[in-house]
Amino acid sequence: MKSGLEKWKKEIDEVSNCIWKVKLTHALGPTIEKIGDNLLLLEKDVELSAIEMEKQIEEKVKTTHNNVYHS
């Protein structure tokens, strides 16, 4: 798996003859899933989507953390 995706767990299942499901699950819960017949392309697509989602998650965590009021 690509660098920067350490917080993601990859699952690959052959759901039918030569039909694959690739699923990535982030440690915080979000998932990305694709199904198709080209396993290598599916893995690449899911990883690229996860990289984009990772950026969004990091930004959301920063924003949420910065908005916490301290008493």
The first five atom37 places (N, CA, C, CB, O) and aatype in JSON, in Angstrom:
{
  "aatype": [12, 11, 15, 7, 10, 6, 11, 17, 11, 11, 6, 9, 3, 6, 19, 15, 2, 4, 9, 17, 11, 19, 11, 10, 16, 8, 0, 10, 7, 14, 16, 9, 6, 11, 9, 7, 3, 2, 10, 10, 10, 10, 6, 11, 3, 19, 6, 10, 15, 0, 9, 6, 12, 6, 11, 5, 9, 6, 6, 11, 19, 11, 16, 16, 8, 2, 2, 19, 18, 8, 15],
  "atom_mask": [
    [1, 1, 1, 1, 1],
    [1, 1, 1, 1, 1],
    [1, 1, 1, 1, 1],
    [1, 1, 1, 0, 1],
    [1, 1, 1, 1, 1],
    [1, 1, 1, 1, 1],
    [1, 1, 1, 1, 1],
    [1, 1, 1, 1, 1],
    [1, 1, 1, 1, 1],
    [1, 1, 1, 1, 1],
    [1, 1, 1, 1, 1],
    [1, 1, 1, 1, 1],
    [1, 1, 1, 1, 1],
    [1, 1, 1, 1, 1],
    [1, 1, 1, 1, 1],
    [1, 1, 1, 1, 1],
    [1, 1, 1, 1, 1],
    [1, 1, 1, 1, 1],
    [1, 1, 1, 1, 1],
    [1, 1, 1, 1, 1],
    [1, 1, 1, 1, 1],
    [1, 1, 1, 1, 1],
    [1, 1, 1, 1, 1],
    [1, 1, 1, 1, 1],
    [1, 1, 1, 1, 1],
    [1, 1, 1, 1, 1],
    [1, 1, 1, 1, 1],
    [1, 1, 1, 1, 1],
    [1, 1, 1, 0, 1],
    [1, 1, 1, 1, 1],
    [1, 1, 1, 1, 1],
    [1, 1, 1, 1, 1],
    [1, 1, 1, 1, 1],
    [1, 1, 1, 1, 1],
    [1, 1, 1, 1, 1],
    [1, 1, 1, 0, 1],
    [1, 1, 1, 1, 1],
    [1, 1, 1, 1, 1],
    [1, 1, 1, 1, 1],
    [1, 1, 1, 1, 1],
    [1, 1, 1, 1, 1],
    [1, 1, 1, 1, 1],
    [1, 1, 1, 1, 1],
    [1, 1, 1, 1, 1],
    [1, 1, 1, 1, 1],
    [1, 1, 1, 1, 1],
    [1, 1, 1, 1, 1],
    [1, 1, 1, 1, 1],
    [1, 1, 1, 1, 1],
    [1, 1, 1, 1, 1],
    [1, 1, 1, 1, 1],
    [1, 1, 1, 1, 1],
    [1, 1, 1, 1, 1],
    [1, 1, 1, 1, 1],
    [1, 1, 1, 1, 1],
    [1, 1, 1, 1, 1],
    [1, 1, 1, 1, 1],
    [1, 1, 1, 1, 1],
    [1, 1, 1, 1, 1],
    [1, 1, 1, 1, 1],
    [1, 1, 1, 1, 1],
    [1, 1, 1, 1, 1],
    [1, 1, 1, 1, 1],
    [1, 1, 1, 1, 1],
    [1, 1, 1, 1, 1],
    [1, 1, 1, 1, 1],
    [1, 1, 1, 1, 1],
    [1, 1, 1, 1, 1],
    [1, 1, 1, 1, 1],
    [1, 1, 1, 1, 1],
    [1, 1, 1, 1, 1]
  ],
  "atom_positions": [
    [[0.85, -1.16, 0.0], [0.0, 0.0, 0.0], [0.9, 1.24, 0.0], [-0.97, -0.01, 1.23], [2.03, 1.21, 0.5]],
    [[0.38, 2.3, -0.56], [1.15, 3.54, -0.71], [1.47, 4.17, 0.64], [0.39, 4.52, -1.57], [0.76, 4.0, 1.62]],
    [[2.57, 4.91, 0.64], [2.96, 5.68, 1.81], [1.87, 6.7, 2.13], [4.33, 6.38, 1.6], [1.24, 7.24, 1.22]],
    [[1.66, 6.95, 3.42], [0.62, 7.88, 3.82], [-0.7, 7.2, 4.12], [0.0, 0.0, 0.0], [-1.66, 7.86, 4.53]],
    [[-0.75, 5.9, 3.93], [-2.0, 5.17, 4.17], [-1.84, 4.17, 5.33], [-2.45, 4.43, 2.9], [-2.5, 3.13, 5.36]],
    [[-0.96, 4.51, 6.27], [-0.7, 3.62, 7.39], [-1.93, 3.42, 8.29], [0.45, 4.15, 8.22], [-2.05, 2.41, 8.97]],
    [[-2.83, 4.4, 8.28], [-4.02, 4.33, 9.14], [-5.17, 3.58, 8.47], [-4.48, 5.74, 9.51], [-6.27, 3.52, 9.01]],
    [[-4.91, 3.02, 7.3], [-5.94, 2.33, 6.54], [-5.68, 0.82, 6.54], [-5.99, 2.86, 5.1], [-4.54, 0.37, 6.45]],
    [[-6.76, 0.06, 6.64], [-6.69, -1.4, 6.55], [-7.27, -1.82, 5.2], [-7.46, -2.09, 7.74], [-8.37, -1.4, 4.84]],
    [[-6.54, -2.65, 4.46], [-6.99, -3.09, 3.14], [-7.57, -4.51, 3.22], [-5.83, -3.05, 2.11], [-6.99, -5.4, 3.84]],
    [[-8.72, -4.69, 2.57], [-9.35, -6.0, 2.44], [-9.63, -6.24, 0.97], [-10.66, -6.1, 3.3], [-10.16, -5.37, 0.27]],
    [[-9.27, -7.43, 0.49], [-9.54, -7.8, -0.9], [-10.3, -9.12, -0.89], [-8.21, -7.92, -1.73], [-9.87, -10.1, -0.28]],
    [[-11.45, -9.13, -1.57], [-12.26, -10.34, -1.67], [-12.61, -10.59, -3.13], [-13.55, -10.22, -0.81], [-12.92, -9.66, -3.88]],
    [[-12.57, -11.86, -3.51], [-13.07, -12.25, -4.83], [-14.54, -12.61, -4.63], [-12.24, -13.47, -5.46], [-14.87, -13.68, -4.13]],
    [[-15.42, -11.69, -5.03], [-16.86, -11.85, -4.76], [-17.55, -12.76, -5.77], [-17.54, -10.5, -4.75], [-18.62, -13.29, -5.49]],
    [[-16.94, -12.93, -6.91], [-17.43, -13.82, -7.95], [-16.2, -14.21, -8.77], [-18.56, -13.14, -8.85], [-15.11, -13.72, -8.51]],
    [[-16.37, -15.08, -9.74], [-15.24, -15.5, -10.55], [-14.61, -14.3, -11.25], [-15.69, -16.55, -11.59], [-15.2, -13.72, -12.16]],
    [[-13.4, -13.93, -10.81], [-12.63, -12.81, -11.36], [-13.29, -11.44, -11.15], [-12.41, -13.02, -12.84], [-12.99, -10.49, -11.87]],
    [[-14.16, -11.33, -10.18], [-14.74, -10.04, -9.79], [-14.26, -9.77, -8.37], [-16.33, -10.06, -9.88], [-14.49, -10.55, -7.45]],
    [[-13.59, -8.63, -8.22], [-12.92, -8.3, -6.97], [-13.59, -7.13, -6.26], [-11.46, -7.99, -7.23], [-14.12, -6.22, -6.89]],
    [[-13.54, -7.17, -4.94], [-13.95, -6.05, -4.11], [-12.74, -5.64, -3.28], [-15.19, -6.41, -3.2], [-12.19, -6.45, -2.53]],
    [[-12.34, -4.38, -3.43], [-11.23, -3.84, -2.65], [-11.82, -2.8, -1.71], [-10.1, -3.23, -3.58], [-12.51, -1.87, -2.14]],
    [[-11.53, -2.95, -0.44], [-12.08, -2.06, 0.58], [-10.95, -1.56, 1.47], [-13.18, -2.78, 1.42], [-10.15, -2.35, 1.97]],
    [[-10.9, -0.26, 1.67], [-9.98, 0.35, 2.63], [-10.8, 0.97, 3.75], [-9.05, 1.42, 1.94], [-11.79, 1.66, 3.49]],
    [[-10.39, 0.71, 4.98], [-11.08, 1.25, 6.14], [-10.09, 2.05, 6.98], [-11.74, 0.13, 6.99], [-9.05, 1.53, 7.37]],
    [[-10.42, 3.29, 7.25], [-9.58, 4.17, 8.06], [-9.76, 3.82, 9.53], [-9.91, 5.67, 7.8], [-10.82, 3.34, 9.93]],
    [[-8.73, 4.07, 10.34], [-8.8, 3.8, 11.77], [-9.95, 4.54, 12.46], [-7.48, 4.18, 12.43], [-10.46, 4.08, 13.48]],
    [[-10.36, 5.69, 11.91], [-11.48, 6.46, 12.48], [-12.84, 6.04, 11.95], [-11.27, 7.92, 12.21], [-13.86, 6.56, 12.4]],
    [[-12.87, 5.09, 10.99], [-14.14, 4.56, 10.53], [-14.51, 4.71, 9.07], [0.0, 0.0, 0.0], [-15.18, 3.83, 8.53]],
    [[-14.11, 5.8, 8.38], [-14.51, 5.93, 6.98], [-14.0, 4.77, 6.12], [-14.0, 7.25, 6.42], [-12.92, 4.22, 6.38]],
    [[-14.78, 4.42, 5.11], [-14.38, 3.34, 4.2], [-14.49, 3.78, 2.74], [-15.24, 2.08, 4.44], [-15.28, 4.65, 2.39]],
    [[-13.67, 3.14, 1.94], [-13.73, 3.3, 0.48], [-13.77, 1.9, -0.08], [-12.49, 4.15, -0.09], [-13.0, 1.03, 0.33]],
    [[-14.68, 1.68, -1.04], [-14.86, 0.33, -1.59], [-15.14, 0.42, -3.08], [-16.01, -0.41, -0.86], [-15.92, 1.26, -3.53]],
    [[-14.49, -0.45, -3.84], [-14.75, -0.52, -5.28], [-14.81, -1.99, -5.68], [-13.64, 0.23, -6.1], [-14.16, -2.85, -5.08]],
    [[-15.62, -2.27, -6.7], [-15.79, -3.63, -7.2], [-15.55, -3.61, -8.71], [-17.22, -4.19, -6.87], [-16.01, -2.7, -9.4]],
    [[-14.84, -4.61, -9.21], [-14.6, -4.71, -10.64], [-13.77, -5.94, -10.98], [0.0, 0.0, 0.0], [-13.51, -6.78, -10.13]],
    [[-13.36, -6.02, -12.25], [-12.64, -7.21, -12.71], [-11.13, -7.0, -12.87], [-13.21, -7.66, -14.01], [-10.41, -7.95, -13.17]],
    [[-10.65, -5.77, -12.67], [-9.22, -5.49, -12.79], [-8.68, -5.16, -11.4], [-8.96, -4.32, -13.81], [-8.76, -4.02, -10.95]],
    [[-8.11, -6.16, -10.75], [-7.68, -6.01, -9.37], [-6.63, -4.9, -9.21], [-7.12, -7.32, -8.85], [-6.73, -4.09, -8.28]],
    [[-5.65, -4.85, -10.08], [-4.6, -3.83, -9.97], [-5.16, -2.43, -10.11], [-3.53, -4.07, -11.01], [-4.77, -1.53, -9.36]],
    [[-6.06, -2.23, -11.05], [-6.68, -0.92, -11.24], [-7.56, -0.55, -10.04], [-7.52, -0.91, -12.54], [-7.56, 0.6, -9.61]],
    [[-8.29, -1.51, -9.52], [-9.12, -1.27, -8.33], [-8.27, -0.81, -7.15], [-9.91, -2.53, -7.96], [-8.6, 0.15, -6.46]],
    [[-7.16, -1.53, -6.93], [-6.28, -1.17, -5.82], [-5.74, 0.25, -5.99], [-5.11, -2.17, -5.71], [-5.71, 1.03, -5.03]],
    [[-5.33, 0.58, -7.2], [-4.8, 1.92, -7.47], [-5.87, 2.98, -7.24], [-4.27, 2.01, -8.92], [-5.61, 4.0, -6.58]],
    [[-7.07, 2.76, -7.76], [-8.18, 3.71, -7.62], [-8.56, 3.93, -6.15], [-9.39, 3.23, -8.4], [-8.77, 5.06, -5.72]],
    [[-8.65, 2.84, -5.41], [-9.04, 2.92, -4.0], [-7.95, 3.66, -3.2], [-9.28, 1.5, -3.41], [-8.27, 4.48, -2.34]],
    [[-6.69, 3.37, -3.5], [-5.61, 4.04, -2.79], [-5.58, 5.54, -3.1], [-4.27, 3.41, -3.14], [-5.33, 6.35, -2.2]],
    [[-5.82, 5.91, -4.35], [-5.85, 7.33, -4.7], [-7.02, 8.03, -3.99], [-5.98, 7.5, -6.23], [-6.87, 9.16, -3.51]],
    [[-8.15, 7.37, -3.93], [-9.29, 7.93, -3.2], [-8.98, 8.07, -1.71], [-10.54, 7.06, -3.4], [-9.38, 9.05, -1.08]],
    [[-8.28, 7.09, -1.16], [-7.93, 7.13, 0.26], [-6.95, 8.26, 0.56], [-7.33, 5.79, 0.69], [-7.04, 8.88, 1.61]],
    [[-6.03, 8.52, -0.35], [-5.09, 9.63, -0.17], [-5.86, 10.95, -0.09], [-4.04, 9.67, -1.32], [-5.57, 11.79, 0.76]],
    [[-6.82, 11.13, -0.98], [-7.65, 12.34, -0.95], [-8.46, 12.42, 0.34], [-8.59, 12.38, -2.17], [-8.54, 13.47, 0.97]],
    [[-9.05, 11.3, 0.73], [-9.86, 11.29, 1.94], [-8.98, 11.52, 3.17], [-10.62, 9.96, 2.07], [-9.41, 12.17, 4.12]],
    [[-7.76, 11.0, 3.16], [-6.84, 11.19, 4.28], [-6.57, 12.68, 4.49], [-5.51, 10.43, 4.03], [-6.52, 13.15, 5.63]],
    [[-6.4, 13.42, 3.4], [-6.19, 14.88, 3.49], [-7.4, 15.54, 4.14], [-5.92, 15.49, 2.09], [-7.25, 16.41, 4.99]],
    [[-8.59, 15.13, 3.73], [-9.81, 15.7, 4.29], [-9.95, 15.37, 5.78], [-11.04, 15.19, 3.53], [-10.34, 16.22, 6.57]],
    [[-9.63, 14.14, 6.14], [-9.71, 13.72, 7.54], [-8.73, 14.53, 8.39], [-9.42, 12.2, 7.68], [-9.09, 15.02, 9.45]],
    [[-7.5, 14.66, 7.91], [-6.49, 15.41, 8.65], [-6.93, 16.86, 8.84], [-5.14, 15.36, 7.92], [-6.76, 17.42, 9.93]],
    [[-7.5, 17.47, 7.8], [-7.96, 18.85, 7.9], [-9.11, 18.96, 8.9], [-8.39, 19.37, 6.51], [-9.16, 19.91, 9.69]],
    [[-10.02, 18.01, 8.86], [-11.17, 18.02, 9.78], [-10.69, 17.86, 11.22], [-12.17, 16.91, 9.42], [-11.2, 18.53, 12.12]],
    [[-9.73, 16.97, 11.45], [-9.21, 16.75, 12.79], [-8.52, 18.03, 13.29], [-8.22, 15.56, 12.8], [-8.7, 18.41, 14.44]],
    [[-7.73, 18.69, 12.43], [-7.07, 19.94, 12.81], [-8.11, 21.0, 13.15], [-6.16, 20.44, 11.67], [-8.0, 21.68, 14.18]],
    [[-9.11, 21.15, 12.29], [-10.15, 22.16, 12.5], [-10.91, 21.89, 13.79], [-11.12, 22.19, 11.31], [-11.15, 22.81, 14.58]],
    [[-11.27, 20.65, 14.01], [-12.01, 20.29, 15.21], [-11.15, 20.53, 16.45], [-12.46, 18.81, 15.14], [-11.62, 21.07, 17.45]],
    [[-9.9, 20.13, 16.37], [-8.98, 20.31, 17.51], [-8.77, 21.8, 17.8], [-7.61, 19.63, 17.22], [-8.73, 22.19, 18.97]],
    [[-8.64, 22.61, 16.78], [-8.42, 24.05, 16.97], [-9.66, 24.79, 17.47], [-7.97, 24.67, 15.67], [-9.55, 25.88, 18.02]],
    [[-10.83, 24.19, 17.28], [-12.07, 24.83, 17.72], [-12.49, 24.44, 19.12], [-13.18, 24.51, 16.76], [-13.52, 24.9, 19.61]],
    [[-11.71, 23.59, 19.77], [-12.05, 23.17, 21.13], [-11.74, 24.34, 22.07], [-11.25, 21.87, 21.54], [-10.65, 24.91, 22.04]],
    [[-12.71, 24.68, 22.9], [-12.53, 25.79, 23.82], [-11.94, 25.26, 25.12], [-13.89, 26.53, 24.09], [-12.4, 24.26, 25.67]],
    [[-10.94, 25.93, 25.59], [-10.3, 25.56, 26.85], [-10.82, 26.48, 27.94], [-8.75, 25.62, 26.75], [-10.92, 27.69, 27.74]],
    [[-11.16, 25.91, 29.12], [-11.66, 26.76, 30.2], [-10.56, 27.16, 31.15], [-12.75, 26.05, 30.97], [-10.81, 27.87, 32.12]]
  ]
}
